Amino acid sequence: MGDRFKGFKRWIFAGAVLFAGLLVAAAFVWRYDILSNALDPKVPFLTYEPPSPPHYAQISSWAVRPKDPASSTPADLPADVFFVHPTTFDGGQDWNGAIDQPKAQRFLSRVVLPNYAGPFYRVGRVFAPRYRQASLYTYLTLRDDARDARRFAYGDVREAFRLYLARYNNGRPFVLVGVEQGGAMSARLLREEIAADPAVKARLVAAYLIETVVPAEEYGLVSPLPACERREQAGCVAAWASVPEGDFQRIQELTHRSLIWDSGDQLIDLNGRRALCFNPLLGGVSQERAPARLNLGAANATGLEWGARPAFLQRQIWAQCEDGLLHTSRPKSTSLRDSGSWADRRKVDSFNLFYADIEADAQGRLATLTGRSVQPSSSASIPQ
């Protein structure tokens, strides 16, 4: 009787271990669904109450802005840079993040600004608005609520840009830079606020839509704003979305889940259209493979103070446009690898593979537009 009872206990124990193993395996298989579900606001956007709006006349509504934005001196760089940041807010209870959400702002100041606005620090005065960005969750689902949240975010970006033009630009040449979510917002700014106004369009040095999918057909040679076909061409658009060598999941996501603006204010599927692909190593739109020797310098600027120049790592990657996406080799340096939490790894990289290449490219296009080379400035934008 005792032996039978012991055998029964062993079966119970084995069953419990098997059940626990199945739970662990299921959690691993569906881990992304579990994690993304935790970011779902679980409230329709129609009934959602968004955070308080920013007031762009106030310095607190800007992540970076010159100390005296309405005036410039001969010592200033000859251009401005309007920078629209990528997704830094994970989600949870909100579809759109408040401009003072602590975790999002830490990621912005520690990772995004040094790595992605940093290359333009020596190009012009940087203006980087805070805005009620759509959450990371809106990029993990194709629900209509998520699209509504992105459309809502654009309203803030448009207001910031209009105020910048009206009060701070004063007829100066400017560079438009948008990264990921900010790139999508900038693509709509290009169409509605820049291409539609000849005076503003004439002052555009170039637009850099970094890690952004836009249809190539909208930036043809006869388009109001064509793609940047060659180095030192001004008034053009450079857009790319990069894929590390062998990352087939990212290829699928960019190809089948990217959303673009239609002629109105709706976000629609790419529907098989080829994306615009600018190669930063070649300075233009080309299918040619750019060898690593052309890579002027990748950088991991995370944690650096605003304006600090990072150490450049040269010849890290090759890059080639293929089927509308920028394919790159894996960087040689371990400092140029993904890190951080699951949510952080779904955002933009905490390094910039084309830091020095973008800086040189923007300076060349500015020299073309203004007819003079860019010299270091004694005054600069400051983080807020």
PyMOL commands that set and color helices and strands:
alter all, ss='L'
color gray80, all
select helices_A, chain A and resi 2-29+31-37+45-47+59-61+102-120+136-139+144-169+181-194+198-201+216-219+248-256+292-294+334-336+342-345+355-370
alter helices_A, ss='H'
color red, helices_A
select strands_A, chain A and resi 62-66+80-84+125-129+174-179+204-210+236-240+242-244+259-261+267-269+319-322+325-328+381-383
alter strands_A, ss='S'
color yellow, strands_A
deselect
rebuild
show_as cartoon
